[in-house]
Amino acid sequence: MEYTEPAAERVAEVPSTTPADLPQPARRSRPPWYRRPWLVFALVVVLMLSGVGAVIGALYFESVPTPEELTLPESTTVYYADGTTPMAKLGTENRTILKYGEMNDAVRQSVVAAEDRTFWTNPGVDFGGILRAVRNNATGGQTQGASTITQQYARIAADLKGVTYSRKLREAVMAWKLDDRYSKQQILEFYLNTVPFGRGAYGIEAAAQTFFGKTANRNAPPESQVTTAEAMVLASMIKQPEADPDDPQGSPGYDPSRGPKALENSRSRWAYVRDNMVGLGYLTRAQADSLAYPDTVKRPDPAARQTGLDRPTGLVVSQAMAELRRTDRFRDKPEDYLRNGGFRIVTTIDKRVQDVAEATADIRRASAPQIVRGQPQDWQAALVAVEPGTGRVLGYYGGSSGTGADYAGSYVDESGKPRGFGAHPPGSSFKVYDLAEALHQNVSMKSHWDSPASKEFPASGRVKGSPAGPIRNAASAKCQPDCTLWEATVASLNVTFFELTEKLGAANIIDTASRAGIDSMWANQPGQADPVRVDLRGVSGQDVAPRFSNEVGIGQYPVTVLDHANGMATFAAAGKRADAHFVRSVSKRGDEVYTEKLSQRDIGLDQERINELNWTLRQVDAAKLPNGWDSAGKTGTWQRGDSLEENAHTWMVGYTRPLAAAVWLGTTDGKALVTKDGKYDVYGATYPGAIWRQFMVDATAALKLDKNAFRFAQPTFAEDRTSAPPPTSLAATPSAKPTTATPSCRPPDCPSRNPEPSRSPKPPATTGPPATPVRSARQ
């Protein structure tokens, strides 16, 4: 059979003076003796004389696994939403597999010139090298190499160790059989995807990226591909990819960055490869002489070896991997299946939004709002942005290190352990779900409510002399003691919202929060030191309500920043909930194996009710943006323990029509938020509010959105929808007086200076927020 090197192999990528074509010697027909039995007999005799009779059977029984048969650890790459900007690379080995036809001429030709000049014509075995190895070993001489590319692949694939003549014989038999079974193109593809190049790079593509920041893929733009001169440097490294650990100075290998000796080695080997390129007809002498040794080899980058997981987006990777492990496609796979599977994961994260999220929420950066810069080291912020209508997480900041704590969410890692620190009591920011349920039960935002400074609620055990005492407001408003619901929202009056919770029913509020996007809440449980996660998915509020008290309506029970952002996105999408998610698609070698499934669920609010909700939340001063966008939002604060003066959790949540975001600011140790000036007046409107407003302004600018295309509609406050009996009839309750009366005040006159804190003198004995941030989300 005649084997001819493909035409693509015949021309190297060289300067513009390259001839259109260069002849490539055709592979010789295998000589008649190639398949003659006497060669088999001769090899067996050699094996017997060498004292390795155990290897005799290798000729007939040894097999070499191909990459299809091997489970090669291959790097999985995670990308931003554009599908081209890498976010992180995963895997125990840095490897990206290329098909033979995807490899450019420069790398194929250089490797053949460096490692096996007769590759296209030999039978896969260097018999002369084997005999030299046997003779030298028998006489005590130096061990010999002289392996063909096919033999090298056989050694790598079979994981044969050591340099001994017995190994060489086994290797030769396996290579001979390999050459008989596969084409030369297939063998070269196998080899170039498995051979190590150093710095943890396995295969030619990983080497091109590691050493030159380029690709070996011929389908990429020419300027991003390794050149012939650079490919020759890579081919030179195969001879010794790593320094000798016993003599790193005397035998540093061929990575020129290791010092003068290694550079000298690399230059010498490069010249050897260049001459072989001429001898093989890949280059003319003039072309070879015009090449210069490249000085563009990248210095080893310790940060690059961490594959991007140390950056804030490392937390995105963890969330994305956890999300995929919940899908049918990846459920029940081995722990490292995704990381070492060679997948291409495209996330939902928009790099423009992510950059803004990190710039604003990382309070150690100079780009953060001035009010949060320079604050104590235990201060920590988290921010999540979700696209309304799709649930795509566009930006995610849970901390400055992807290998550290995640203060924005929770997830389950590869070993099945719950991770994440992102559950925090939402305080008054949770009142948005009270309002949504009120609208669902036909309660108008202009209905009037009894709103004194404090009030007893016997049905909930909040009376004088009880451990928690009466409910009291932490702020005041000009409308008191008779406030409309929208006025109580702007002033964040706890008395009003606690009574609203009693009237609507805590179970119904939980249902609305769950439908909007709150998938989990954390509740105290007897015998447990930390709050326990309560999964709200697939259950009714009635099912889980016994685990919570009416304090749920004023934000006592922790939720994650991610869930809260998803809830805001639901309201921004006119009451259409889409599940928050991090992954758009997963593919492998061009084949898509997973794609996001976008769907929406109506939470039961028509457009008029959504308009009323938007209108009410637009009255909150902290939600108003300086760039003229229509925006809505709510602040929240929760105290440290039973303190009336110290806060541990502050929030700002809200949305425009195309973007929703939630911001939490607290402490890493659960202690009180104390400013750098020693003050305790830390509230949602001031600190997380500043982060939220700057983020919303900068993110919409980065996305180049037109604010006039995303205006809120005005509500009508229809007369026939001002009252309707909720579970406990509002009409029968003296303190609840539904009406369409003209508001008694207009913002910003209604709210007090710091309107949003939610406080109770002491948490109920069986419920309440944790004293410190949730350290491990219990499933």
TIVEXLUM-907695 format. One record per residue (C-alpha): x, z, y; residue in three letters. Coordinates in pm, whole numbers, padded with zeros to 5 digits. Each point is the difference from the previous one (the first is absolute). Example, Ala and Ser with C-alpha at 12.3 -4.5 7.8 and 13.67 -1.06 7.14 Angstrom:
# residues 2
     c1     c3     c2   r
  01230  00780 -00450 ALA
  00137 -00066  00344 SER
//
This chain:
# residues 779
     c1     c3     c2   r
  00000  00000  00000 MET
  00132 -00090  00345 GLU
 -00018  00268  00274 TYR
  00051 -00121  00356 THR
  00029  00236  00291 GLU
 -00309 -00047  00222 PRO
  00034 -00205  00315 ALA
 -00056  00310  00211 ALA
  00330  00133 -00131 GLU
  00198 -00293  00116 ARG
  00017  00057  00374 VAL
  00115  00319  00166 ALA
 -00135  00126  00330 GLU
  00294 -00082  00223 VAL
  00048 -00124  00357 PRO
 -00178 -00314  00117 SER
  00288 -00218 -00122 THR
 -00113  00058 -00361 THR
 -00043 -00327 -00190 PRO
 -00354 -00072 -00112 ALA
  00095  00051 -00364 ASP
  00292  00107 -00211 LEU
  00036 -00088 -00367 PRO
 -00044  00280 -00250 GLN
  00156 -00032 -00345 PRO
 -00265 -00029 -00264 ALA
  00000  00258 -00274 ARG
  00174 -00133 -00308 ARG
 -00190 -00040 -00321 SER
  00072  00285 -00232 ARG
  00273 -00114 -00242 PRO
 -00083 -00045 -00367 PRO
  00187  00317 -00096 TRP
 -00232  00204  00220 TYR
 -00257  00036 -00273 ARG
  00228 -00029 -00303 ARG
 -00001  00286 -00249 PRO
  00377  00036  00000 TRP
 -00018  00140  00356 LEU
 -00240  00264 -00118 VAL
  00235  00080 -00286 PHE
  00298  00015  00238 ALA
 -00179  00248  00227 LEU
 -00093  00219 -00295 VAL
  00362 -00004 -00118 VAL
  00115  00105  00346 VAL
 -00254  00281 -00003 LEU
  00117  00119 -00342 MET
  00367 -00019  00094 LEU
 -00078  00196  00314 SER
 -00142  00285 -00206 GLY
 -00346 -00021  00145 VAL
 -00204 -00103 -00300 GLY
 -00305  00168  00147 ALA
 -00014 -00282  00250 VAL
 -00016 -00276 -00265 ILE
 -00380  00003 -00002 GLY
 -00014 -00054  00374 ALA
  00017 -00377 -00043 LEU
 -00338 -00005 -00169 TYR
 -00172  00315  00115 PHE
  00121  00077  00353 GLU
 -00221 -00117  00284 SER
  00039 -00001  00374 VAL
 -00301  00106  00209 PRO
 -00090 -00237  00284 THR
 -00129  00128  00335 PRO
 -00351 -00070 -00128 GLU
  00073  00227 -00296 GLU
  00190  00255  00204 LEU
 -00178  00241  00229 THR
  00237 -00045  00290 LEU
 -00030  00258  00275 PRO
 -00085 -00217  00300 GLU
 -00039  00116  00358 SER
 -00351  00025  00136 THR
 -00019 -00086  00368 THR
 -00261  00143  00235 VAL
 -00094 -00202  00308 TYR
 -00191  00047  00322 TYR
 -00334 -00179  00033 ALA
  00165 -00324  00112 ASP
  00139 -00039 -00351 GLY
  00349 -00087  00127 THR
  00137  00315  00165 THR
  00142  00237 -00267 PRO
 -00095  00364  00023 MET
  00187  00137 -00301 ALA
  00165 -00101 -00325 LYS
 -00062  00204 -00312 LEU
  00158  00024 -00343 GLY
  00287  00154 -00190 THR
  00190 -00329  00026 GLU
  00011 -00236  00294 ASN
 -00110 -00324 -00163 ARG
 -00220 -00295  00096 THR
 -00043 -00267 -00265 ILE
  00022 -00368  00098 LEU
 -00084 -00299 -00212 LYS
  00278 -00252 -00055 TYR
 -00171 -00254  00225 GLY
 -00021  00259  00280 GLU
  00376  00066  00006 MET
  00189 -00204  00256 ASN
  00289 -00223 -00102 ASP
  00260  00217  00169 ALA
 -00050  00301 -00227 VAL
 -00042 -00197 -00321 ARG
  00310 -00206  00057 GLN
  00216  00288  00124 SER
 -00079  00219 -00299 VAL
  00076 -00279 -00247 VAL
  00326 -00070  00182 ALA
  00094  00368 -00004 ALA
 -00102  00104 -00350 GLU
 -00021 -00300 -00233 ASP
  00128 -00340  00111 ARG
 -00102 -00160 -00332 THR
 -00345  00157  00003 PHE
 -00188 -00329  00002 TRP
  00199 -00138 -00294 THR
  00103  00291 -00222 ASN
 -00201  00126 -00300 PRO
 -00045  00341  00158 GLY
  00311  00148 -00164 VAL
  00367  00001  00095 ASP
  00154 -00009 -00350 PHE
  00352 -00005  00140 GLY
 -00069  00317  00192 GLY
 -00134  00169 -00312 ILE
  00307 -00089 -00204 LEU
  00227  00124  00281 ARG
 -00195  00324  00010 ALA
  00037  00045 -00376 VAL
  00372 -00082  00005 ARG
  00079  00224  00298 ASN
 -00196  00291 -00136 ASN
  00163 -00037 -00339 ALA
  00349 -00007  00154 THR
 -00065  00271  00255 GLY
 -00009 -00245  00290 GLY
 -00228  00007  00304 GLN
 -00368 -00045 -00072 THR
 -00140 -00332  00111 GLN
 -00314 -00098  00181 GLY
 -00060 -00378  00025 ALA
 -00377  00034 -00047 SER
 -00227 -00292  00079 THR
 -00306  00056  00217 ILE
 -00208 -00010 -00317 THR
  00217  00267 -00163 GLN
 -00021  00216  00313 GLN
 -00376 -00021 -00004 TYR
 -00005  00088 -00368 ALA
  00211  00306  00071 ARG
 -00221  00112  00290 ILE
 -00325 -00060 -00186 ALA
  00116  00172 -00317 ALA
  00163  00278  00200 ASP
  00328 -00032 -00190 LEU
  00265  00237  00126 LYS
  00378  00001 -00003 GLY
  00257 -00280 -00020 VAL
  00085 -00031 -00370 THR
  00038 -00297 -00228 TYR
 -00289  00118 -00216 SER
 -00225 -00005  00304 ARG
  00136 -00342  00095 LYS
 -00092 -00132 -00345 LEU
 -00354  00134  00014 ARG
 -00032 -00128  00352 GLU
  00120 -00348 -00108 ALA
 -00248 -00024 -00286 VAL
 -00286  00104  00224 MET
  00107 -00241  00275 ALA
  00031 -00286 -00248 TRP
 -00355  00054 -00117 LYS
 -00121  00039  00360 LEU
  00157 -00332  00097 ASP
 -00170 -00166 -00294 ASP
 -00341  00131  00100 ARG
 -00009 -00041  00380 TYR
  00094 -00264  00254 SER
  00297  00053  00228 LYS
 -00234  00035  00296 GLN
 -00189  00281 -00174 GLN
  00321  00180 -00094 ILE
  00134 -00018  00355 LEU
 -00333  00133  00130 GLU
  00016  00289 -00249 PHE
  00355  00079  00102 TYR
 -00050 -00017  00376 LEU
 -00294  00239 -00022 ASN
  00184  00265 -00203 THR
  00366  00005  00104 VAL
  00108  00293  00222 PRO
  00166 -00068  00337 PHE
  00065  00355  00119 GLY
 -00167  00235  00253 ARG
 -00289  00032 -00245 GLY
 -00088 -00370  00029 ALA
 -00094 -00172 -00324 TYR
 -00054 -00375  00000 GLY
  00088 -00260  00259 ILE
 -00297  00054  00232 GLU
  00062  00373  00038 ALA
  00370 -00075  00057 ALA
 -00074 -00253  00274 ALA
 -00222  00251  00178 GLN
  00235  00294 -00049 THR
  00325 -00164  00108 PHE
 -00116 -00258  00255 PHE
 -00358  00088  00092 GLY
 -00100 -00346 -00119 LYS
 -00175 -00159 -00295 THR
  00109 -00219 -00291 ALA
 -00342 -00164 -00010 ASN
  00021 -00370  00082 ARG
 -00362  00003  00124 ASN
  00087  00227  00292 ALA
  00097 -00143  00340 PRO
  00358 -00136 -00017 PRO
  00130  00244  00259 GLU
 -00110  00297 -00213 SER
  00170 -00123 -00318 GLN
  00353  00095 -00103 VAL
  00251 -00273  00073 THR
  00246 -00147 -00248 THR
  00282  00216  00138 ALA
 -00215  00313 -00025 GLU
 -00114 -00088 -00351 ALA
  00366 -00029 -00103 MET
  00058  00357  00123 VAL
 -00293  00120 -00213 LEU
  00126 -00189 -00303 ALA
  00341  00163  00044 SER
 -00153  00348 -00031 MET
 -00124 -00058 -00355 ILE
  00354  00043 -00133 LYS
 -00003  00370  00099 GLN
 -00314  00107  00185 PRO
  00098  00367  00039 GLU
  00326  00183  00057 ALA
  00170  00153 -00303 ASP
 -00110  00365  00016 PRO
  00335  00106 -00149 ASP
  00201 -00199  00254 ASP
 -00220 -00098  00297 PRO
  00298 -00067  00226 GLN
  00203 -00206 -00241 GLY
 -00296 -00185 -00148 SER
 -00270 -00013  00270 PRO
 -00168 -00318 -00125 GLY
 -00103 -00297  00216 TYR
 -00233  00147  00261 ASP
  00200 -00071  00320 PRO
 -00151  00298  00177 SER
  00187  00243 -00228 ARG
  00331 -00039  00181 GLY
  00306 -00226  00035 PRO
  00068 -00024 -00373 LYS
 -00359 -00098 -00078 ALA
  00002 -00251  00286 LEU
  00319 -00153 -00135 GLU
 -00158 -00021 -00346 ASN
 -00311 -00163  00143 SER
  00193 -00259  00202 ARG
  00217 -00092 -00297 SER
 -00298 -00034 -00232 ARG
 -00189 -00196  00265 TRP
  00285 -00252  00019 ALA
 -00002 -00028 -00379 TYR
 -00374 -00074  00003 VAL
  00043 -00255  00281 ARG
  00263 -00193 -00199 ASP
 -00223  00004 -00306 ASN
 -00288 -00135  00211 MET
  00222 -00297  00084 VAL
  00107 -00044 -00360 GLY
 -00361 -00006 -00115 LEU
 -00101 -00251  00264 GLY
 -00224  00237  00190 TYR
  00218 -00039  00311 LEU
  00241 -00262  00120 THR
  00342  00124  00098 ARG
 -00084 -00066  00365 ALA
 -00317  00205 -00026 GLN
  00184  00283 -00172 ALA
  00272  00002  00265 ASP
 -00263  00022  00272 SER
 -00145  00322 -00142 LEU
  00112  00334  00140 ALA
 -00017  00333 -00174 TYR
 -00309  00168  00153 PRO
  00041  00325  00187 ASP
 -00376  00065 -00006 THR
 -00011  00234 -00300 VAL
 -00218  00296  00100 LYS
  00149  00346 -00004 ARG
 -00156  00232 -00258 PRO
 -00301  00167  00160 ASP
 -00089  00338 -00152 PRO
 -00341 -00017  00169 ALA
 -00067 -00336 -00161 ALA
  00057  00153 -00342 ARG
 -00296  00225  00075 GLN
 -00215 -00316  00007 THR
 -00202  00101  00305 GLY
 -00166  00300 -00160 LEU
  00165  00240  00242 ASP
 -00184 -00152  00297 ARG
 -00353  00106  00105 PRO
 -00139 -00298 -00190 THR
  00133  00157 -00321 GLY
 -00322  00204  00012 LEU
 -00197 -00324  00015 VAL
  00180 -00113 -00315 VAL
 -00096  00322 -00178 SER
 -00362 -00043  00104 GLN
 -00002 -00365 -00106 ALA
  00151  00076 -00339 MET
 -00250  00280 -00060 ALA
 -00282 -00235  00096 GLU
  00116 -00266 -00246 LEU
  00035  00250 -00283 ARG
 -00374  00071  00037 ARG
 -00090 -00364 -00063 THR
 -00085 -00148 -00339 ASP
  00299 -00234  00023 ARG
  00258  00278  00028 PHE
 -00173  00306 -00144 ARG
  00171  00163 -00300 ASP
  00322 -00196  00048 LYS
  00340  00176 -00034 PRO
  00119  00197  00300 GLU
  00255 -00261  00110 ASP
 -00211 -00306 -00080 TYR
 -00076 -00086  00361 LEU
  00343  00087  00136 ARG
  00195 -00200 -00258 ASN
 -00252 -00275 -00061 GLY
  00122 -00256  00253 GLY
 -00328  00001  00190 PHE
 -00062 -00120  00352 ARG
 -00230  00251  00168 ILE
 -00153 -00098  00333 VAL
 -00141  00299  00186 THR
 -00267  00017  00268 THR
  00245  00145  00251 ILE
  00031 -00212  00314 ASP
  00357  00040  00121 LYS
 -00110 -00020  00364 ARG
 -00241  00289 -00047 VAL
  00245  00194 -00218 GLN
  00273 -00024  00262 ASP
 -00238  00139  00262 VAL
 -00116  00277 -00235 ALA
  00356  00115 -00060 GLU
  00094 -00030  00367 ALA
 -00289  00221  00110 THR
 -00052  00246 -00287 ALA
  00366  00080 -00064 ASP
  00024  00267  00267 ILE
  00381  00012 -00030 ARG
  00027 -00349  00147 ARG
  00036 -00075  00369 ALA
 -00287 -00248 -00039 SER
 -00254  00275 -00081 ALA
 -00230  00127  00279 PRO
  00191  00223  00236 GLN
 -00220  00302 -00064 ILE
  00101  00018 -00369 VAL
  00370 -00074  00043 ARG
  00244  00288 -00022 GLY
 -00252  00236 -00159 GLN
  00106  00252 -00270 PRO
  00146 -00137 -00323 GLN
 -00288  00127 -00213 ASP
 -00245 -00226  00185 TRP
 -00112 -00296 -00209 GLN
 -00234 -00292  00066 ALA
 -00170 -00248 -00231 ALA
 -00188 -00320  00084 LEU
 -00201 -00251 -00203 VAL
 -00155 -00322  00130 ALA
 -00266 -00190 -00198 VAL
 -00154 -00340  00060 GLU
 -00380  00031  00034 PRO
 -00195 -00214 -00243 GLY
  00283 -00050 -00250 THR
  00145  00348 -00055 GLY
  00352 -00136  00027 ARG
  00246  00266  00109 VAL
  00185 -00170  00285 LEU
  00230  00286  00097 GLY
  00099  00321 -00176 TYR
  00223  00278  00121 TYR
  00012  00313 -00213 GLY
  00351  00110  00092 GLY
  00340 -00132  00101 SER
  00138 -00017 -00356 SER
 -00158 -00194 -00282 GLY
  00158  00238 -00249 THR
 -00134  00308  00178 GLY
 -00340  00153  00059 ALA
 -00303 -00220  00064 ASP
 -00215  00168  00266 TYR
 -00251 -00286  00018 ALA
 -00134 -00018 -00355 GLY
  00022  00098 -00363 SER
  00067 -00201 -00315 TYR
  00096  00030 -00366 VAL
  00357 -00096 -00089 ASP
  00130 -00190 -00303 GLU
  00014  00314 -00211 SER
 -00359  00092  00082 GLY
  00081  00279  00244 LYS
 -00196  00037  00326 PRO
  00211 -00058  00310 ARG
 -00057  00004  00373 GLY
 -00057  00259  00270 PHE
 -00260 -00194  00196 GLY
 -00309  00223 -00029 ALA
 -00072  00202  00316 HIS
 -00310  00174  00139 PRO
 -00150 -00261  00238 PRO
 -00172  00245  00235 GLY
 -00239 -00159  00247 SER
  00115 -00350 -00087 SER
 -00220  00032 -00312 PHE
 -00308  00026  00224 LYS
 -00018 -00381  00008 VAL
 -00151  00019 -00349 TYR
 -00251  00261  00117 ASP
 -00107 -00245  00271 LEU
 -00025 -00288 -00247 ALA
 -00223  00207 -00230 GLU
 -00210  00110  00297 ALA
 -00058 -00364  00090 LEU
 -00075 -00074 -00363 HIS
 -00273  00266  00019 GLN
 -00136 -00148  00325 ASN
  00140  00271  00227 VAL
  00069 -00142  00344 SER
  00326  00058  00180 MET
 -00219  00107  00294 LYS
 -00184  00268 -00194 SER
  00036  00349  00154 HIS
  00159  00295 -00181 TRP
  00040  00370  00062 ASP
  00368  00035  00090 SER
  00093  00353  00106 PRO
  00356  00129 -00001 ALA
 -00057  00165 -00339 SER
 -00285  00023 -00246 LYS
 -00087  00169 -00327 GLU
 -00098 -00204 -00305 PHE
 -00142  00239 -00259 PRO
 -00063 -00271 -00260 ALA
  00373 -00076 -00005 SER
  00112  00362  00020 GLY
  00143 -00044  00348 ARG
 -00135  00316  00168 VAL
  00144  00295  00183 LYS
  00178  00234 -00235 GLY
  00068 -00271 -00259 SER
  00364 -00085 -00085 PRO
 -00018 -00326  00195 ALA
 -00242  00112  00270 GLY
 -00226 -00226  00206 PRO
  00090 -00359  00080 ILE
  00149 -00032  00344 ARG
  00106 -00287  00220 ASN
  00362 -00038  00099 ALA
 -00101 -00199  00308 ALA
 -00280 -00013  00252 SER
 -00207 -00266  00175 ALA
 -00218 -00017  00310 LYS
 -00301 -00087 -00215 CYS
  00000  00336 -00179 GLN
 -00201  00165 -00139 PRO
 -00217 -00313 -00045 ASP
  00208 -00308 -00086 CYS
 -00075 -00341 -00136 THR
  00177 -00092 -00319 LEU
  00227 -00246  00178 TRP
  00093  00265  00258 GLU
  00077  00247 -00278 ALA
  00218 -00267 -00158 THR
  00202 -00056  00316 VAL
  00042  00377  00047 ALA
  00048  00047 -00379 SER
 -00237  00299 -00017 LEU
  00027  00170 -00337 ASN
 -00331  00183  00033 VAL
 -00186 -00329  00038 THR
  00172 -00168 -00290 PHE
 -00030  00298 -00233 PHE
 -00373  00004  00060 GLU
 -00009 -00377 -00044 LEU
  00172  00045 -00336 THR
 -00258  00259 -00109 GLU
 -00285 -00231  00100 LYS
  00140 -00319 -00149 LEU
  00134  00165 -00312 GLY
  00368  00034 -00085 ALA
 -00051 -00213 -00312 ALA
 -00135 -00286  00211 ASN
  00294  00019  00240 ILE
  00241 -00007 -00293 ILE
 -00183 -00305 -00131 ASP
  00034 -00180  00333 THR
  00368  00090  00030 ALA
  00059 -00124 -00354 SER
 -00185 -00326  00061 ARG
  00199 -00058  00318 ALA
  00344  00051 -00153 GLY
  00074  00364 -00084 ILE
  00085 -00025 -00370 ASP
  00135  00355 -00035 SER
 -00031  00342  00156 MET
  00187  00314 -00091 TRP
 -00179  00329 -00066 ALA
  00120  00348 -00075 ASN
 -00054  00111 -00357 GLN
  00019  00354 -00137 PRO
  00326  00058 -00183 GLY
  00174 -00294  00165 GLN
  00265  00058  00266 ALA
 -00045 -00344  00154 ASP
 -00318 -00190  00080 PRO
 -00115 -00228 -00281 VAL
 -00082 -00366  00044 ARG
 -00366 -00090 -00044 VAL
 -00056 -00367 -00081 ASP
 -00305 -00126  00188 LEU
  00000 -00346 -00159 ARG
 -00288 -00068 -00233 GLY
 -00172  00334  00057 VAL
 -00277  00110  00234 SER
  00029  00257  00273 GLY
 -00240  00219 -00193 GLN
  00244  00001 -00293 ASP
  00292  00133  00203 VAL
 -00176  00191  00278 ALA
  00028  00338 -00183 PRO
  00378 -00025  00048 ARG
 -00038 -00017  00378 PHE
 -00181  00203  00264 SER
 -00174 -00113  00318 ASN
  00338  00027  00172 GLU
  00055 -00350 -00140 VAL
 -00185 -00130  00307 GLY
  00260  00142  00238 ILE
  00297 -00126 -00196 GLY
  00126  00294 -00202 GLN
  00085 -00190 -00321 TYR
  00314 -00216 -00013 PRO
 -00016 -00379 -00017 VAL
  00281 -00255  00007 THR
  00099 -00202  00302 VAL
 -00046 -00314 -00210 LEU
 -00361  00085 -00091 ASP
 -00084  00095  00358 HIS
  00138 -00332  00126 ALA
 -00211 -00181 -00258 ASN
 -00308  00185  00123 GLY
  00071 -00114  00355 MET
  00043 -00358 -00124 ALA
 -00347  00017 -00157 THR
 -00161  00088  00332 PHE
  00204 -00268  00176 ALA
 -00134 -00252 -00254 ALA
 -00360  00084  00095 ALA
 -00050  00237 -00292 GLY
  00146 -00229 -00269 LYS
  00247  00193 -00215 ARG
  00296 -00173 -00164 ALA
  00240  00196 -00217 ASP
  00334  00073  00164 ALA
  00280 -00162 -00198 HIS
  00367 -00095  00022 PHE
  00040 -00306 -00226 VAL
 -00106 -00357  00075 ARG
  00151 -00173 -00301 SER
  00249  00024 -00286 VAL
  00171 -00301 -00156 SER
  00280 -00069 -00243 LYS
  00202 -00320  00000 ARG
 -00267 -00178  00198 GLY
 -00297  00116 -00208 ASP
 -00245  00234  00168 GLU
 -00080  00295 -00226 VAL
 -00203  00214  00242 TYR
 -00185 -00051  00326 THR
 -00196  00231  00226 GLU
 -00376  00004 -00043 LYS
 -00161  00022  00341 LEU
 -00351  00140  00007 SER
 -00225  00194  00235 GLN
 -00266  00264 -00053 ARG
 -00263  00083  00260 ASP
 -00008  00373  00075 ILE
 -00360 -00008  00124 GLY
  00029 -00033  00377 LEU
 -00157 -00299  00172 ASP
  00153 -00161  00307 GLN
 -00199  00211  00246 GLU
  00120  00323 -00159 ARG
  00356 -00129 -00002 ILE
 -00038 -00087  00367 ASN
 -00114  00357  00073 GLU
  00292  00143 -00196 LEU
  00247 -00225  00182 ASN
 -00156  00089  00336 TRP
  00025  00372 -00073 THR
  00362 -00012 -00113 LEU
  00088 -00217  00300 ARG
 -00090  00293  00226 GLN
  00294  00204 -00140 VAL
  00266 -00012  00270 ASP
  00291  00004 -00245 ALA
 -00135 -00319 -00162 ALA
  00014 -00207  00319 LYS
  00281 -00257  00005 LEU
  00181 -00102  00318 PRO
  00006 -00368 -00095 ASN
 -00372 -00061  00043 GLY
 -00089 -00022 -00369 TRP
 -00333  00136 -00122 ASP
  00097  00297 -00213 SER
 -00158  00302 -00167 ALA
  00147  00316 -00145 GLY
 -00001  00371 -00059 LYS
  00255  00278  00030 THR
  00041  00298 -00231 GLY
  00191  00325 -00030 THR
  00018  00269 -00267 TRP
  00150  00341  00043 GLN
  00279  00165 -00191 ARG
 -00158  00246 -00242 GLY
 -00253  00216  00185 ASP
  00178 -00017  00334 SER
 -00209 -00069  00309 LEU
  00301 -00111  00207 GLU
  00229 -00196 -00231 GLU
 -00066 -00343 -00146 ASN
  00160 -00157 -00307 ALA
 -00176 -00338 -00022 HIS
 -00094 -00242  00277 THR
 -00164 -00342 -00033 TRP
 -00103 -00311  00185 MET
 -00202 -00262 -00185 VAL
 -00175 -00309  00128 GLY
 -00033 -00374  00013 TYR
 -00049 -00325  00181 THR
 -00193 -00268 -00183 ARG
  00311 -00165 -00155 PRO
  00212  00311 -00059 LEU
 -00057  00358 -00113 ALA
  00257  00280 -00007 ALA
  00029  00370 -00075 ALA
  00278  00224  00128 VAL
  00080  00352 -00118 TRP
  00258  00229  00157 LEU
  00092  00333 -00152 GLY
  00299  00187 -00138 THR
  00203 -00053 -00315 THR
 -00010  00370 -00089 ASP
 -00363  00080  00080 GLY
  00093  00219  00293 LYS
 -00162 -00017  00341 ALA
  00069 -00289  00235 LEU
  00212  00145  00278 VAL
  00131 -00227  00273 THR
  00362 -00016  00106 LYS
 -00108  00217  00294 ASP
 -00138  00268 -00231 GLY
 -00367 -00081  00066 LYS
 -00284 -00014 -00253 TYR
 -00237 -00231  00188 ASP
  00041 -00293 -00240 VAL
 -00321 -00200 -00041 TYR
 -00110 -00331 -00143 GLY
 -00070 -00162  00336 ALA
  00349  00061  00133 THR
  00259 -00046 -00275 TYR
 -00140 -00213 -00285 PRO
 -00227 -00156  00261 GLY
  00304 -00131  00185 ALA
  00138 -00149 -00322 ILE
 -00335 -00162 -00086 TRP
 -00050 -00154  00343 ARG
  00353 -00140  00021 GLN
 -00029 -00138 -00352 PHE
 -00334 -00167  00064 MET
  00124 -00162  00321 VAL
  00328 -00121 -00145 ASP
 -00146 -00112 -00335 ALA
 -00275 -00212  00154 THR
  00263 -00155  00226 ALA
  00227 -00071 -00297 ALA
 -00290 -00164 -00184 LEU
 -00079 -00209  00311 LYS
 -00370  00075 -00016 LEU
 -00249 -00082  00275 ASP
 -00186  00314  00106 LYS
 -00293 -00205  00129 ASN
 -00066 -00126 -00351 ALA
 -00047  00355 -00132 PHE
 -00241  00173  00235 ARG
 -00244  00267 -00122 PHE
 -00372 -00071  00032 ALA
 -00214  00235  00208 GLN
 -00260  00216 -00178 PRO
 -00368 -00005  00092 THR
 -00081  00361 -00101 PHE
 -00339 -00117 -00127 ALA
 -00286  00241  00078 GLU
 -00145 -00032 -00349 ASP
  00321  00121 -00160 ARG
  00059  00324  00184 THR
 -00104  00232 -00276 SER
 -00063  00011 -00371 ALA
 -00005  00291 -00240 PRO
  00335  00055 -00172 PRO
  00017  00216 -00317 PRO
 -00082  00303  00214 THR
 -00232 -00132  00269 SER
  00161 -00018  00341 LEU
 -00344 -00011  00157 ALA
 -00080  00341 -00145 ALA
  00320  00153  00128 THR
 -00022  00149  00353 PRO
  00367 -00061  00071 SER
 -00023 -00372 -00083 ALA
 -00205 -00187  00258 LYS
  00019 -00378 -00055 PRO
 -00075 -00189  00317 THR
  00115 -00293  00209 THR
  00041  00208  00312 ALA
  00262 -00109  00250 THR
  00336  00163 -00078 PRO
  00064  00310  00210 SER
  00355 -00109  00080 CYS
  00230 -00299 -00025 ARG
  00354 -00005 -00125 PRO
  00254  00099  00105 PRO
 -00199  00283  00163 ASP
 -00140  00133 -00327 CYS
  00307  00095 -00201 PRO
  00215  00296  00075 SER
  00374 -00030  00042 ARG
  00074  00021 -00374 ASN
 -00325 -00088 -00170 PRO
  00088 -00072 -00357 GLU
  00122  00310 -00189 PRO
 -00201  00115 -00302 SER
  00044  00370 -00064 ARG
 -00156  00282 -00191 SER
  00129  00358  00033 PRO
  00068  00023 -00373 LYS
 -00051 -00255 -00275 PRO
 -00262  00094 -00259 PRO
  00146  00192 -00290 ALA
 -00063 -00276 -00255 THR
  00074 -00303  00215 THR
  00230 -00104  00278 GLY
  00306 -00197  00092 PRO
  00338  00072 -00154 PRO
  00244  00212  00193 ALA
  00260 -00273 -00036 THR
 -00015 -00379 -00043 PRO
 -00098 -00105 -00350 VAL
  00327 -00019 -00190 ARG
 -00121 -00185 -00310 SER
 -00339 -00163 -00026 ALA
 -00161  00132 -00315 ARG
 -00198 -00260 -00183 GLN
//
